[in-house]
């Protein structure tokens, strides 16, 4: 079994260390994270022409001021857009990997919805990761994505992102357990609002490393520490975690 202990060796900056003038999921935000000694968590979607893009939203408007669906745009159209409040553009995953250059571990959250071609998205990510020598893991709320990598790239660290969304019911537990059976994850990224969680603790006891998102406060940082979960932090959560460790 591959050693993925590196997953828990340092905290991660949620979409990089972003603030006013430094947009989320930008190369500037990733530079700030690396300078602080944090790993990088970022979001990945696929363009219309099959390129992996570092961008969170299904729609362009919040982050670029433009209209339209991210998945309907070509790589050229996306990289030509400027992220609001900055001179930063939308990076391709290749841009991001070249920028990180193995200096810190990376968590790539692959974004999907009902209309997403999961094979197209996963193939785009796999293609860009070929030859990359740094620590990198893929994760998603969508169990099909972790399952895709389990079958086709078993050496790639893969995780399942989970939120209980108030569904701490027997049915909710069965659903989460079914997702884990299908996804075959090697770690979990758990909603901080759900911790502590009996389900998360059970999976951690089985040997799955536990990460948690999004740590935004001192209270969140304390919860993560008490639960043995590696934080994916932003804003005040970054300094709060540093003050505890």
Rosetta blueprint (number, residue, H / E / L):
1 X L
2 X L
3 X L
4 X L
5 X H
6 X H
7 X H
8 X H
9 X L
10 X L
11 X L
12 X E
13 X E
14 X E
15 X L
16 X L
17 X L
18 X L
19 X E
20 X L
21 X L
22 X E
23 X L
24 X L
25 X L
26 X L
27 X H
28 X H
29 X H
30 X H
31 X H
32 X H
33 X H
34 X H
35 X H
36 X H
37 X L
38 X L
39 X E
40 X E
41 X E
42 X E
43 X E
44 X E
45 X E
46 X E
47 X L
48 X L
49 X L
50 X L
51 X L
52 X E
53 X E
54 X E
55 X L
56 X L
57 X L
58 X L
59 X E
60 X L
61 X H
62 X H
63 X H
64 X H
65 X L
66 X L
67 X L
68 X L
69 X E
70 X H
71 X H
72 X H
73 X L
74 X L
75 X H
76 X H
77 X H
78 X H
79 X H
80 X L
81 X L
82 X E
83 X L
84 X L
85 X L
86 X L
87 X L
88 X L
89 X E
90 X L
91 X L
92 X E
93 X H
94 X H
95 X H
96 X H
97 X H
98 X H
99 X H
100 X H
101 X L
102 X L
103 X L
104 X L
105 X L
106 X E
107 X E
108 X E
109 X E
110 X E
111 X L
112 X L
113 X L
114 X L
115 X L
116 X L
117 X L
118 X H
119 X H
120 X H
121 X H
122 X H
123 X H
124 X H
125 X H
126 X H
127 X H
128 X H
129 X H
130 X L
131 X L
132 X L
133 X L
134 X L
135 X L
136 X E
137 X E
138 X E
139 X E
140 X E
141 X L
142 X L
143 X H
144 X H
145 X H
146 X H
147 X H
148 X H
149 X H
150 X H
151 X H
152 X H
153 X L
154 X L
155 X L
156 X L
157 X E
158 X E
159 X E
160 X E
161 X E
162 X E
163 X L
164 X L
165 X L
166 X L
167 X L
168 X L
169 X L
170 X H
171 X H
172 X H
173 X H
174 X H
175 X H
176 X H
177 X H
178 X H
179 X H
180 X H
181 X H
182 X H
183 X H
184 X L
185 X L
186 X L
187 X E
188 X E
189 X E
190 X E
191 X E
192 X H
193 X H
194 X H
195 X L
196 X L
197 X L
198 X H
199 X H
200 X H
201 X H
202 X H
203 X H
204 X H
205 X H
206 X L
207 X L
208 X L
209 X E
210 X E
211 X E
212 X E
213 X E
214 X E
215 X E
216 X L
217 X L
218 X H
219 X H
220 X H
221 X H
222 X H
223 X H
224 X H
225 X H
226 X H
227 X H
228 X L
229 X L
230 X E
231 X E
232 X E
233 X E
234 X L
235 X L
236 X H
237 X H
238 X H
239 X H
240 X H
241 X H
242 X H
243 X H
244 X H
245 X L
